[in-house]
Amino acid sequence: MNNYNQHSKHFVAVDCVIFGYRNDELCLLLYPRSFEPSKGSWSLMGGFVQGDESADESAKRVLKQTTGLQEIFLEQVETFARPERDPEARVISVSYYALIRIDEHDEMCVREYGAHWWPITKLPKLIFDHNEMVEKAQMKLQQMAGFTLVGKELLPKKFTLMQLRKLYEAIFQREFDPGNFRKKILSLDALERLDTKNFTESKKGAYYYRCKSLEGEKGLERIVKI
């Protein structure tokens, strides 16, 4: 124990980059910080790791408190540990990104924290190194979207191929050829075509699809060629 006492003590926190999708735009859930330093400035959702929980458990707790959801896709991004990152104290933060369907989250929880959904293309300046966390998280999301299907995490349970393509264009911030995208996505054998159609996209109508419960072996192939 004396050996531990020779070293300085640090705070450990988690910060969650919470992605959602609506109106053809990738969005981020931010809230105005309620305490100093930088009180009132826009911040990621986060908190300190408690003594009886792991960093993963802390991130899940933060997500449940702020969105009301428990079953959320969550992945660790990076640990941010520059000594000067928080002017108040030495705080080491483990960042995560989460994907949620905006239509399923608890709006009352979000309002309680004064949080708002911001389009990823119009983000305000965030506290400390949170903008860097967002950039790293977006890169992670793009890497995942390039190798596997992310529609089931961000889209409604049924969607058209055009809606899925719009999601990918929002994630990668560029357009994809409709024909090539359709061919590649269907080759993964990860979608099931439904008998119902969406008639808002064309007079002929576009079939709805849903994700299969388990993606096939081809799901590991690269979807998007950068």
MDAnalysis code that builds the backbone (N, CA, C; Angstrom):
import MDAnalysis as mda
import numpy as np

u = mda.Universe.empty(678, n_residues=226, atom_resindex=np.repeat(np.arange(226), 3), trajectory=True)
u.add_TopologyAttr("name", ["N", "CA", "C"] * 226)
u.add_TopologyAttr("resid", np.arange(1, 227))
u.add_TopologyAttr("resname", ["MET", "ASN", "ASN", "TYR", "ASN", "GLN", "HIS", "SER", "LYS", "HIS", "PHE", "VAL", "ALA", "VAL", "ASP", "CYS", "VAL", "ILE", "PHE", "GLY", "TYR", "ARG", "ASN", "ASP", "GLU", "LEU", "CYS", "LEU", "LEU", "LEU", "TYR", "PRO", "ARG", "SER", "PHE", "GLU", "PRO", "SER", "LYS", "GLY", "SER", "TRP", "SER", "LEU", "MET", "GLY", "GLY", "PHE", "VAL", "GLN", "GLY", "ASP", "GLU", "SER", "ALA", "ASP", "GLU", "SER", "ALA", "LYS", "ARG", "VAL", "LEU", "LYS", "GLN", "THR", "THR", "GLY", "LEU", "GLN", "GLU", "ILE", "PHE", "LEU", "GLU", "GLN", "VAL", "GLU", "THR", "PHE", "ALA", "ARG", "PRO", "GLU", "ARG", "ASP", "PRO", "GLU", "ALA", "ARG", "VAL", "ILE", "SER", "VAL", "SER", "TYR", "TYR", "ALA", "LEU", "ILE", "ARG", "ILE", "ASP", "GLU", "HIS", "ASP", "GLU", "MET", "CYS", "VAL", "ARG", "GLU", "TYR", "GLY", "ALA", "HIS", "TRP", "TRP", "PRO", "ILE", "THR", "LYS", "LEU", "PRO", "LYS", "LEU", "ILE", "PHE", "ASP", "HIS", "ASN", "GLU", "MET", "VAL", "GLU", "LYS", "ALA", "GLN", "MET", "LYS", "LEU", "GLN", "GLN", "MET", "ALA", "GLY", "PHE", "THR", "LEU", "VAL", "GLY", "LYS", "GLU", "LEU", "LEU", "PRO", "LYS", "LYS", "PHE", "THR", "LEU", "MET", "GLN", "LEU", "ARG", "LYS", "LEU", "TYR", "GLU", "ALA", "ILE", "PHE", "GLN", "ARG", "GLU", "PHE", "ASP", "PRO", "GLY", "ASN", "PHE", "ARG", "LYS", "LYS", "ILE", "LEU", "SER", "LEU", "ASP", "ALA", "LEU", "GLU", "ARG", "LEU", "ASP", "THR", "LYS", "ASN", "PHE", "THR", "GLU", "SER", "LYS", "LYS", "GLY", "ALA", "TYR", "TYR", "TYR", "ARG", "CYS", "LYS", "SER", "LEU", "GLU", "GLY", "GLU", "LYS", "GLY", "LEU", "GLU", "ARG", "ILE", "VAL", "LYS", "ILE"])
u.atoms.positions = np.array([
    [0.828, -1.208, 0.000],
    [0.000, 0.000, 0.000],
    [0.858, 1.250, 0.000],
    [2.006, 1.212, 0.729],
    [2.896, 2.359, 0.764],
    [3.415, 2.698, -0.622],
    [3.569, 1.670, -1.446],
    [4.046, 1.878, -2.803],
    [3.059, 2.724, -3.604],
    [1.744, 2.501, -3.408],
    [0.720, 3.286, -4.097],
    [0.715, 4.730, -3.607],
    [0.976, 4.929, -2.334],
    [0.918, 6.274, -1.765],
    [1.984, 7.208, -2.339],
    [2.988, 6.649, -2.960],
    [4.047, 7.460, -3.536],
    [3.612, 8.157, -4.834],
    [2.470, 7.753, -5.365],
    [2.033, 8.273, -6.662],
    [0.816, 9.187, -6.502],
    [0.712, 10.138, -7.414],
    [-0.424, 11.069, -7.378],
    [-1.698, 10.358, -7.824],
    [-2.826, 10.872, -7.381],
    [-4.128, 10.284, -7.704],
    [-4.830, 11.131, -8.762],
    [-5.562, 10.451, -9.643],
    [-6.257, 11.116, -10.739],
    [-7.735, 10.758, -10.725],
    [-8.543, 11.615, -11.334],
    [-9.946, 11.300, -11.564],
    [-10.072, 10.561, -12.895],
    [-11.037, 9.643, -12.957],
    [-11.321, 8.917, -14.197],
    [-12.764, 9.196, -14.590],
    [-12.960, 9.605, -15.828],
    [-14.294, 9.942, -16.318],
    [-14.583, 9.194, -17.612],
    [-15.850, 9.222, -18.026],
    [-16.242, 8.734, -19.346],
    [-16.977, 9.855, -20.061],
    [-16.804, 9.921, -21.364],
    [-17.539, 10.868, -22.194],
    [-18.138, 10.107, -23.364],
    [-19.429, 10.324, -23.615],
    [-20.156, 9.545, -24.613],
    [-20.524, 10.403, -25.819],
    [-20.045, 9.995, -26.979],
    [-20.418, 10.625, -28.245],
    [-21.662, 9.877, -28.734],
    [-22.833, 10.473, -28.550],
    [-24.104, 9.799, -28.832],
    [-24.614, 10.231, -30.211],
    [-24.550, 9.299, -31.162],
    [-25.001, 9.572, -32.519],
    [-26.455, 9.151, -32.699],
    [-27.197, 9.972, -33.420],
    [-28.541, 9.641, -33.857],
    [-28.673, 10.047, -35.317],
    [-29.847, 9.813, -35.901],
    [-30.031, 10.123, -37.319],
    [-31.469, 10.560, -37.552],
    [-31.627, 11.726, -38.192],
    [-32.962, 12.178, -38.574],
    [-32.839, 13.236, -39.673],
    [-33.885, 13.338, -40.491],
    [-33.917, 14.300, -41.596],
    [-32.677, 14.204, -42.480],
    [-32.251, 12.971, -42.740],
    [-31.101, 12.698, -43.607],
    [-29.788, 13.252, -43.057],
    [-29.717, 13.493, -41.753],
    [-28.488, 14.018, -41.171],
    [-28.060, 13.203, -39.954],
    [-26.763, 12.961, -39.866],
    [-26.191, 12.363, -38.664],
    [-26.166, 13.437, -37.585],
    [-26.659, 13.105, -36.394],
    [-26.787, 14.094, -35.322],
    [-26.037, 13.649, -34.076],
    [-25.777, 14.624, -33.212],
    [-25.037, 14.372, -31.977],
    [-25.806, 14.983, -30.806],
    [-25.914, 14.233, -29.714],
    [-26.615, 14.723, -28.528],
    [-25.635, 15.458, -27.615],
    [-25.892, 16.751, -27.403],
    [-25.033, 17.594, -26.571],
    [-25.861, 18.276, -25.492],
    [-25.197, 18.662, -24.409],
    [-25.916, 19.380, -23.357],
    [-25.076, 20.540, -22.839],
    [-25.720, 21.598, -22.314],
    [-24.972, 22.709, -21.728],
    [-24.441, 22.300, -20.352],
    [-23.145, 22.392, -20.180],
    [-22.516, 21.963, -18.930],
    [-23.096, 22.742, -17.754],
    [-23.428, 22.032, -16.670],
    [-24.157, 22.648, -15.553],
    [-23.260, 23.065, -14.394],
    [-21.956, 22.942, -14.553],
    [-21.049, 23.314, -13.456],
    [-19.732, 23.814, -14.036],
    [-18.969, 24.501, -13.176],
    [-17.662, 25.013, -13.581],
    [-16.620, 23.888, -13.537],
    [-15.579, 23.990, -14.356],
    [-15.289, 25.071, -15.301],
    [-16.100, 24.933, -16.593],
    [-16.187, 26.017, -17.327],
    [-16.902, 26.077, -18.609],
    [-18.401, 25.845, -18.451],
    [-18.984, 26.302, -17.344],
    [-20.418, 26.177, -17.136],
    [-21.184, 26.876, -18.255],
    [-22.203, 26.200, -18.780],
    [-23.022, 26.756, -19.842],
    [-22.525, 26.445, -21.243],
    [-21.290, 25.976, -21.375],
    [-20.753, 25.626, -22.691],
    [-21.239, 24.242, -23.106],
    [-21.258, 23.980, -24.403],
    [-21.753, 22.705, -24.909],
    [-20.751, 21.592, -24.641],
    [-21.293, 20.444, -24.251],
    [-20.462, 19.336, -23.804],
    [-21.063, 18.006, -24.241],
    [-20.215, 16.992, -24.327],
    [-20.695, 15.628, -24.493],
    [-21.340, 15.171, -23.186],
    [-22.174, 14.145, -23.263],
    [-22.742, 13.546, -22.067],
    [-21.668, 12.683, -21.403],
    [-21.473, 12.854, -20.112],
    [-20.425, 12.086, -19.434],
    [-20.557, 12.144, -17.931],
    [-19.549, 11.619, -17.254],
    [-19.543, 11.613, -15.796],
    [-18.327, 10.867, -15.277],
    [-18.149, 10.888, -13.981],
    [-17.010, 10.216, -13.360],
    [-17.317, 8.740, -13.110],
    [-16.296, 7.916, -13.262],
    [-16.419, 6.484, -12.984],
    [-16.493, 6.296, -11.473],
    [-17.530, 5.607, -11.018],
    [-17.710, 5.373, -9.586],
    [-16.831, 4.207, -9.108],
    [-16.647, 4.142, -7.797],
    [-15.726, 3.155, -7.236],
    [-16.128, 1.712, -7.456],
    [-17.405, 1.456, -7.681],
    [-17.876, 0.081, -7.822],
    [-18.218, -0.291, -9.262],
    [-17.726, 0.473, -10.241],
    [-18.073, 0.169, -11.626],
    [-16.857, 0.294, -12.548],
    [-16.934, -0.422, -13.665],
    [-15.908, -0.308, -14.696],
    [-16.221, 0.899, -15.574],
    [-15.298, 1.235, -16.464],
    [-15.551, 2.343, -17.384],
    [-16.746, 2.022, -18.289],
    [-16.832, 0.775, -18.761],
    [-17.965, 0.373, -19.601],
    [-19.287, 0.531, -18.849],
    [-19.304, 0.094, -17.607],
    [-20.523, 0.203, -16.796],
    [-20.890, 1.662, -16.556],
    [-19.886, 2.503, -16.375],
    [-20.136, 3.925, -16.174],
    [-20.750, 4.546, -17.422],
    [-20.222, 4.189, -18.599],
    [-20.758, 4.715, -19.854],
    [-22.206, 4.268, -20.056],
    [-22.509, 3.016, -19.740],
    [-23.883, 2.514, -19.872],
    [-24.823, 3.248, -18.916],
    [-24.332, 3.547, -17.715],
    [-25.146, 4.289, -16.740],
    [-25.463, 5.688, -17.259],
    [-24.449, 6.368, -17.802],
    [-24.648, 7.703, -18.355],
    [-25.667, 7.671, -19.482],
    [-25.571, 6.675, -20.353],
    [-26.500, 6.569, -21.476],
    [-27.927, 6.318, -21.007],
    [-28.091, 5.452, -20.007],
    [-29.430, 5.165, -19.491],
    [-30.032, 6.406, -18.840],
    [-29.210, 7.144, -18.084],
    [-29.702, 8.343, -17.405],
    [-30.124, 9.423, -18.397],
    [-29.409, 9.527, -19.510],
    [-29.644, 10.642, -20.430],
    [-30.567, 10.307, -21.589],
    [-30.757, 9.024, -21.901],
    [-31.624, 8.654, -23.028],
    [-32.773, 7.749, -22.614],
    [-32.685, 7.129, -21.427],
    [-33.718, 6.203, -20.986],
    [-33.608, 4.829, -21.623],
    [-32.558, 4.591, -22.417],
    [-32.384, 3.322, -23.121],
    [-31.300, 2.474, -22.471],
    [-31.477, 1.166, -22.520],
    [-30.482, 0.254, -21.956],
    [-29.737, -0.540, -23.026],
    [-30.472, -1.066, -24.001],
    [-29.843, -1.864, -25.050],
    [-29.353, -0.936, -26.156],
    [-28.132, -0.438, -26.022],
    [-27.572, 0.541, -26.951],
    [-26.239, 0.021, -27.477],
    [-26.008, 0.202, -28.787],
    [-24.691, -0.119, -29.333],
    [-23.683, 0.861, -28.743],
    [-22.615, 0.324, -28.164],
    [-21.618, 1.140, -27.474],
    [-20.238, 0.580, -27.759],
    [-19.315, 1.453, -28.111],
    [-17.945, 1.014, -28.384],
    [-16.952, 2.053, -27.882],
    [-15.889, 1.566, -27.262],
    [-14.857, 2.465, -26.753],
    [-14.064, 3.047, -27.914],
    [-13.749, 4.331, -27.810],
    [-13.019, 5.015, -28.877],
    [-11.551, 5.182, -28.516],
    [-11.294, 5.924, -27.448],
    [-9.914, 6.246, -27.098],
    [-9.869, 6.814, -25.679],
    [-8.699, 6.759, -25.067],
    [-8.498, 7.378, -23.756],
    [-7.776, 8.708, -23.942],
    [-8.328, 9.746, -23.346],
    [-7.752, 11.089, -23.446],
    [-7.133, 11.439, -22.095],
    [-5.828, 11.685, -22.091],
    [-5.127, 11.800, -20.806],
    [-4.103, 12.933, -20.761],
    [-4.224, 13.910, -21.637],
    [-3.285, 15.024, -21.545],
    [-3.444, 15.720, -20.186],
    [-2.346, 16.015, -19.509],
    [-2.436, 16.583, -18.148],
    [-3.261, 17.860, -18.069],
    [-3.253, 18.673, -19.136],
    [-3.910, 19.974, -19.090],
    [-5.310, 19.948, -19.689],
    [-5.867, 18.788, -19.987],
    [-7.142, 18.731, -20.721],
    [-8.312, 19.302, -19.918],
    [-8.268, 19.200, -18.599],
    [-9.303, 19.769, -17.736],
    [-8.622, 20.751, -16.793],
    [-8.984, 22.037, -16.853],
    [-8.298, 23.040, -16.032],
    [-8.548, 22.911, -14.533],
    [-9.557, 22.131, -14.147],
    [-9.912, 22.020, -12.732],
    [-9.088, 20.991, -11.986],
    [-8.768, 19.870, -12.656],
    [-8.052, 18.781, -11.999],
    [-7.490, 17.841, -13.064],
    [-6.671, 16.909, -12.626],
    [-6.138, 15.904, -13.559],
    [-7.223, 14.849, -13.770],
    [-7.857, 14.900, -14.943],
    [-8.950, 13.987, -15.261],
    [-8.599, 13.198, -16.515],
    [-8.592, 11.896, -16.384],
    [-8.386, 11.000, -17.523],
    [-9.768, 10.531, -17.987],
    [-10.067, 10.729, -19.260],
    [-11.399, 10.393, -19.760],
    [-11.332, 9.289, -20.816],
    [-12.190, 8.300, -20.652],
    [-12.348, 7.232, -21.633],
    [-13.562, 7.589, -22.492],
    [-13.353, 7.756, -23.783],
    [-14.453, 8.163, -24.662],
    [-15.084, 6.947, -25.327],
    [-16.387, 7.050, -25.552],
    [-17.178, 6.008, -26.206],
    [-18.050, 6.657, -27.268],
    [-18.453, 5.847, -28.245],
    [-19.529, 6.322, -29.107],
    [-20.686, 5.352, -29.038],
    [-21.887, 5.905, -29.112],
    [-23.109, 5.122, -29.018],
    [-23.997, 5.459, -30.203],
    [-24.799, 4.479, -30.640],
    [-25.741, 4.669, -31.734],
    [-27.143, 4.399, -31.219],
    [-28.036, 5.372, -31.369],
    [-29.407, 5.170, -30.907],
    [-30.385, 5.648, -31.968],
    [-31.588, 5.089, -31.932],
    [-32.660, 5.567, -32.797],
    [-33.377, 6.688, -32.054],
    [-33.378, 7.853, -32.645],
    [-33.948, 9.025, -31.978],
    [-35.421, 8.820, -31.647],
    [-36.123, 8.035, -32.477],
    [-37.551, 7.825, -32.233],
    [-37.822, 6.932, -31.028],
    [-36.777, 6.305, -30.478],
    [-36.974, 5.394, -29.353],
    [-36.504, 5.963, -28.018],
    [-35.709, 7.030, -28.032],
    [-35.166, 7.513, -26.771],
    [-36.233, 8.279, -25.989],
    [-35.981, 8.430, -24.690],
    [-36.918, 9.098, -23.782],
    [-36.672, 10.605, -23.830],
    [-37.585, 11.346, -24.435],
    [-37.403, 12.784, -24.578],
    [-37.393, 13.507, -23.230],
    [-38.101, 12.966, -22.247],
    [-38.115, 13.599, -20.924],
    [-36.735, 13.562, -20.284],
    [-36.015, 12.437, -20.454],
    [-34.652, 12.345, -19.923],
    [-33.757, 13.381, -20.577],
    [-33.878, 13.508, -21.887],
    [-33.056, 14.460, -22.627],
    [-33.350, 15.888, -22.180],
    [-34.639, 16.221, -22.034],
    [-35.014, 17.574, -21.631],
    [-34.532, 17.896, -20.223],
    [-34.495, 16.884, -19.367],
    [-34.059, 17.103, -17.984],
    [-32.638, 17.654, -17.934],
    [-31.813, 17.252, -18.887],
    [-30.427, 17.717, -18.938],
    [-30.256, 18.929, -19.860],
    [-31.355, 19.387, -20.461],
    [-31.264, 20.511, -21.383],
    [-30.532, 20.162, -22.661],
    [-30.513, 18.887, -22.995],
    [-29.738, 18.426, -24.142],
    [-30.481, 18.684, -25.450],
    [-29.713, 18.777, -26.530],
    [-30.272, 18.999, -27.867],
    [-29.521, 18.146, -28.883],
    [-30.241, 17.779, -29.954],
    [-29.615, 17.081, -31.077],
    [-29.065, 18.122, -32.057],
    [-27.783, 18.017, -32.361],
    [-27.128, 18.921, -33.304],
    [-26.709, 18.147, -34.550],
    [-26.964, 18.682, -35.758],
    [-26.418, 18.054, -36.970],
    [-24.893, 18.013, -36.886],
    [-24.295, 16.922, -37.320],
    [-22.847, 16.756, -37.206],
    [-22.106, 17.820, -38.010],
    [-22.776, 18.380, -39.022],
    [-22.144, 19.407, -39.858],
    [-22.249, 20.803, -39.267],
    [-22.984, 20.962, -38.162],
    [-23.195, 22.295, -37.582],
    [-22.930, 22.294, -36.084],
    [-21.931, 21.562, -35.649],
    [-21.649, 21.454, -34.221],
    [-21.070, 22.751, -33.666],
    [-21.456, 23.121, -32.438],
    [-20.842, 24.282, -31.796],
    [-19.465, 23.897, -31.251],
    [-18.747, 24.873, -30.774],
    [-17.473, 24.597, -30.121],
    [-17.766, 23.926, -28.783],
    [-17.096, 22.806, -28.509],
    [-17.328, 22.048, -27.289],
    [-16.227, 22.297, -26.275],
    [-16.481, 21.922, -25.036],
    [-15.508, 22.140, -23.963],
    [-14.297, 21.227, -24.127],
    [-13.191, 21.665, -23.548],
    [-11.971, 20.871, -23.447],
    [-11.588, 20.256, -24.796],
    [-11.405, 18.924, -24.813],
    [-11.027, 18.229, -26.043],
    [-12.194, 17.434, -26.629],
    [-13.426, 17.852, -26.341],
    [-14.590, 17.091, -26.792],
    [-14.765, 17.116, -28.311],
    [-14.354, 18.203, -28.976],
    [-14.422, 18.202, -30.437],
    [-13.507, 17.131, -31.032],
    [-12.360, 16.948, -30.422],
    [-11.442, 15.896, -30.865],
    [-12.044, 14.518, -30.623],
    [-12.736, 14.348, -29.501],
    [-13.411, 13.083, -29.226],
    [-14.447, 12.770, -30.308],
    [-15.188, 13.802, -30.713],
    [-16.208, 13.616, -31.748],
    [-15.559, 13.191, -33.062],
    [-14.455, 13.841, -33.432],
    [-13.764, 13.504, -34.676],
    [-13.280, 12.054, -34.655],
    [-12.703, 11.631, -33.533],
    [-12.209, 10.254, -33.426],
    [-13.378, 9.265, -33.464],
    [-14.487, 9.621, -32.821],
    [-15.661, 8.747, -32.809],
    [-16.257, 8.619, -34.201],
    [-16.301, 9.723, -34.938],
    [-16.839, 9.677, -36.296],
    [-15.974, 8.793, -37.189],
    [-14.670, 8.844, -36.998],
    [-13.769, 7.973, -37.755],
    [-14.042, 6.510, -37.432],
    [-14.261, 6.214, -36.156],
    [-14.587, 4.845, -35.737],
    [-15.893, 4.382, -36.362],
    [-16.890, 5.267, -36.370],
    [-18.176, 4.931, -36.964],
    [-18.027, 4.652, -38.453],
    [-17.245, 5.446, -39.146],
    [-17.012, 5.224, -40.567],
    [-16.316, 3.894, -40.816],
    [-15.364, 3.553, -39.961],
    [-14.676, 2.266, -40.098],
    [-15.656, 1.112, -39.937],
    [-16.531, 1.215, -38.935],
    [-17.508, 0.158, -38.725],
    [-18.498, 0.082, -39.877],
    [-18.971, 1.255, -40.339],
    [-19.942, 1.281, -41.428],
    [-19.341, 0.769, -42.728],
    [-18.019, 0.848, -42.847],
    [-17.364, 0.359, -44.044],
    [-17.291, -1.153, -44.122],
    [-17.454, -1.839, -42.984],
    [-17.301, -3.285, -42.965],
    [-18.568, -4.043, -42.571],
    [-19.537, -3.341, -41.987],
    [-20.750, -4.036, -41.567],
    [-21.934, -3.083, -41.686],
    [-23.120, -3.596, -41.531],
    [-24.334, -2.809, -41.735],
    [-24.717, -2.089, -40.445],
    [-24.893, -0.761, -40.516],
    [-25.246, 0.000, -39.319],
    [-26.698, 0.477, -39.335],
    [-27.462, 0.097, -40.343],
    [-28.836, 0.574, -40.439],
    [-29.698, 0.227, -39.254],
    [-29.501, -0.978, -38.714],
    [-30.368, -1.419, -37.605],
    [-30.150, -0.610, -36.342],
    [-29.008, 0.052, -36.204],
    [-28.761, 0.869, -35.014],
    [-29.328, 2.278, -35.123],
    [-29.473, 2.808, -36.333],
    [-29.842, 4.208, -36.493],
    [-31.155, 4.438, -37.234],
    [-31.617, 3.453, -38.001],
    [-32.845, 3.599, -38.776],
    [-34.010, 2.897, -38.090],
    [-35.253, 3.225, -38.493],
    [-36.401, 2.459, -37.997],
    [-36.261, 0.986, -38.379],
    [-37.119, 0.146, -37.827],
    [-36.994, -1.297, -38.047],
    [-37.187, -1.677, -39.511],
    [-37.952, -0.888, -40.259],
    [-38.059, -1.129, -41.699],
    [-37.686, 0.149, -42.439],
    [-36.998, -0.005, -43.561],
    [-36.478, 1.140, -44.299],
    [-36.271, 0.743, -45.751],
    [-36.205, 1.742, -46.616],
    [-35.928, 1.500, -48.027],
    [-34.416, 1.565, -48.263],
    [-33.992, 1.071, -49.413],
    [-32.569, 1.127, -49.744],
    [-32.105, 2.567, -49.923],
    [-32.993, 3.438, -50.393],
    [-32.628, 4.840, -50.510],
    [-32.406, 5.452, -49.135],
    [-33.249, 5.103, -48.165],
    [-33.083, 5.618, -46.805],
    [-31.765, 5.119, -46.205],
    [-31.419, 3.865, -46.495],
    [-30.150, 3.325, -46.013],
    [-28.972, 4.037, -46.676],
    [-29.093, 4.301, -47.973],
    [-28.018, 5.013, -48.686],
    [-27.859, 6.432, -48.135],
    [-28.971, 7.096, -47.848],
    [-28.894, 8.446, -47.281],
    [-28.172, 8.433, -45.931],
    [-28.416, 7.385, -45.147],
    [-27.720, 7.253, -43.868],
    [-26.218, 7.143, -44.089],
    [-25.815, 6.296, -45.022],
    [-24.387, 6.125, -45.289],
    [-23.762, 7.410, -45.833],
    [-24.506, 8.140, -46.625],
    [-23.989, 9.404, -47.127],
    [-23.805, 10.401, -45.985],
    [-24.687, 10.348, -45.000],
    [-24.553, 11.228, -43.830],
    [-23.349, 10.825, -42.984],
    [-23.105, 9.520, -42.860],
    [-21.972, 9.046, -42.065],
    [-20.647, 9.411, -42.725],
    [-20.567, 9.208, -44.038],
    [-19.316, 9.445, -44.751],
    [-19.200, 10.852, -45.330],
    [-20.296, 11.634, -45.238],
    [-20.297, 13.001, -45.744],
    [-19.924, 13.071, -47.223],
    [-20.468, 12.153, -47.999],
    [-20.303, 12.183, -49.453],
    [-21.396, 11.342, -50.089],
    [-21.613, 11.522, -51.388],
    [-22.668, 10.806, -52.083],
    [-22.159, 9.477, -52.639],
    [-23.080, 8.500, -52.760],
    [-22.769, 7.207, -53.348],
    [-23.654, 6.978, -54.564],
    [-23.111, 6.305, -55.554],
    [-23.905, 5.964, -56.725],
    [-25.028, 5.014, -56.302],
    [-26.297, 5.359, -56.586],
    [-27.424, 4.533, -56.123],
    [-27.350, 3.090, -56.593],
    [-27.012, 2.861, -57.863],
    [-26.966, 1.506, -58.393],
    [-25.867, 0.667, -57.763],
    [-24.683, 1.237, -57.634],
    [-23.569, 0.500, -57.029],
    [-23.828, 0.206, -55.556],
    [-24.419, 1.183, -54.870],
    [-24.705, 0.986, -53.446],
    [-25.713, -0.142, -53.268],
    [-26.770, -0.123, -54.071],
    [-27.802, -1.165, -53.991],
    [-27.198, -2.547, -54.233],
    [-26.377, -2.642, -55.268],
    [-25.768, -3.931, -55.617],
    [-24.886, -4.447, -54.485],
    [-24.082, -3.575, -53.903],
    [-23.171, -3.994, -52.840],
    [-23.932, -4.386, -51.580],
    [-24.905, -3.580, -51.189],
    [-25.656, -3.867, -49.965],
    [-26.409, -5.187, -50.079],
    [-27.070, -5.413, -51.203],
    [-27.839, -6.649, -51.361],
    [-26.933, -7.872, -51.444],
    [-25.685, -7.696, -51.908],
    [-24.761, -8.831, -51.993],
    [-24.333, -9.338, -50.624],
    [-24.536, -8.521, -49.578],
    [-24.147, -8.934, -48.226],
    [-25.080, -9.987, -47.644],
    [-26.268, -10.123, -48.210],
    [-27.269, -11.065, -47.714],
    [-27.601, -10.789, -46.246],
    [-27.658, -9.496, -45.902],
    [-27.944, -9.096, -44.523],
    [-29.326, -8.474, -44.384],
    [-30.036, -8.286, -45.510],
    [-31.343, -7.648, -45.491],
    [-32.430, -8.603, -45.958],
    [-33.613, -8.406, -45.417],
    [-34.792, -9.169, -45.825],
    [-35.805, -8.201, -46.434],
    [-36.208, -8.469, -47.681],
    [-37.183, -7.594, -48.332],
    [-38.590, -7.918, -47.837],
    [-39.335, -6.867, -47.506],
    [-40.702, -7.035, -47.028],
    [-41.685, -6.878, -48.192],
    [-42.933, -7.212, -47.948],
    [-43.954, -7.135, -48.994],
    [-44.556, -5.744, -49.134],
    [-44.258, -4.859, -48.201],
    [-44.824, -3.507, -48.221],
    [-43.881, -2.525, -48.907],
    [-44.466, -1.433, -49.419],
    [-43.686, -0.442, -50.141],
    [-43.869, 0.957, -49.555],
    [-42.886, 1.790, -49.817],
    [-42.946, 3.212, -49.500],
    [-43.232, 3.941, -50.813],
    [-44.359, 4.656, -50.877],
    [-44.747, 5.324, -52.118],
    [-44.399, 6.815, -52.111],
    [-43.634, 7.251, -51.126],
    [-43.229, 8.655, -51.089],
    [-41.994, 8.906, -51.953],
    [-41.263, 7.847, -52.276],
    [-40.025, 8.006, -53.037],
    [-40.253, 7.968, -54.546],
    [-41.302, 7.261, -54.989],
    [-41.615, 7.170, -56.416],
    [-43.045, 6.667, -56.574],
    [-43.616, 6.870, -57.768],
    [-44.967, 6.386, -58.037],
    [-45.026, 4.862, -57.978],
    [-43.972, 4.230, -58.462],
    [-43.909, 2.768, -58.462],
    [-43.784, 2.223, -57.049],
    [-43.160, 2.987, -56.174],
    [-42.959, 2.555, -54.794],
    [-41.641, 1.832, -54.613],
    [-41.092, 1.943, -53.428],
    [-39.829, 1.276, -53.095],
    [-40.090, 0.287, -51.971],
    [-39.600, -0.928, -52.139],
    [-39.812, -1.954, -51.130],
    [-39.105, -1.595, -49.824],
    [-39.771, -1.941, -48.736],
    [-39.136, -1.834, -47.430],
    [-38.267, -3.064, -47.187],
    [-37.199, -2.855, -46.419],
    [-36.315, -3.937, -45.998],
    [-36.166, -3.873, -44.482],
    [-35.720, -4.972, -43.924],
    [-35.313, -4.978, -42.517],
    [-34.069, -5.829, -42.388],
    [-33.303, -5.587, -41.323],
    [-32.076, -6.348, -41.109],
    [-32.416, -7.750, -40.627],
    [-31.704, -8.731, -41.171],
    [-31.853, -10.088, -40.669],
    [-31.287, -10.152, -39.256],
    [-31.752, -11.122, -38.496],
    [-31.304, -11.216, -37.107],
    [-29.810, -11.466, -37.015],
    [-29.275, -12.225, -37.961],
    [-27.844, -12.487, -38.007],
    [-27.343, -12.218, -39.412],
    [-26.278, -11.435, -39.529],
    [-25.713, -11.175, -40.844],
    [-24.914, -12.388, -41.300],
    [-24.931, -12.631, -42.597],
    [-24.204, -13.763, -43.153],
    [-22.707, -13.544, -43.125],
    [-21.967, -14.559, -43.580],
    [-20.523, -14.469, -43.606],
    [-20.063, -13.293, -44.473],
    [-20.832, -12.990, -45.518],
    [-20.443, -11.913, -46.410],
    [-20.525, -10.554, -45.727],
    [-21.147, -10.502, -44.553],
    [-21.255, -9.240, -43.833],
    [-19.917, -8.668, -43.417],
    [-18.865, -9.500, -43.468],
    [-17.546, -9.033, -43.089],
    [-16.809, -8.386, -44.265],
    [-17.371, -8.461, -45.464],
    [-16.749, -7.821, -46.598],
    [-16.861, -6.308, -46.468],
    [-16.007, -5.615, -47.210],
    [-16.031, -4.159, -47.139],
    [-17.223, -3.632, -47.921],
    [-18.064, -2.833, -47.270],
    [-19.255, -2.265, -47.908],
    [-18.864, -1.046, -48.744],
    [-18.108, -0.153, -48.149],
    [-17.781, 1.110, -48.786],
    [-16.296, 1.151, -49.109],
    [-15.992, 1.398, -50.335],
    [-14.595, 1.557, -50.743],
    [-14.261, 3.041, -50.740],
    [-13.392, 3.432, -49.843],
    [-13.023, 4.840, -49.724],
    [-12.070, 5.226, -50.843],
])
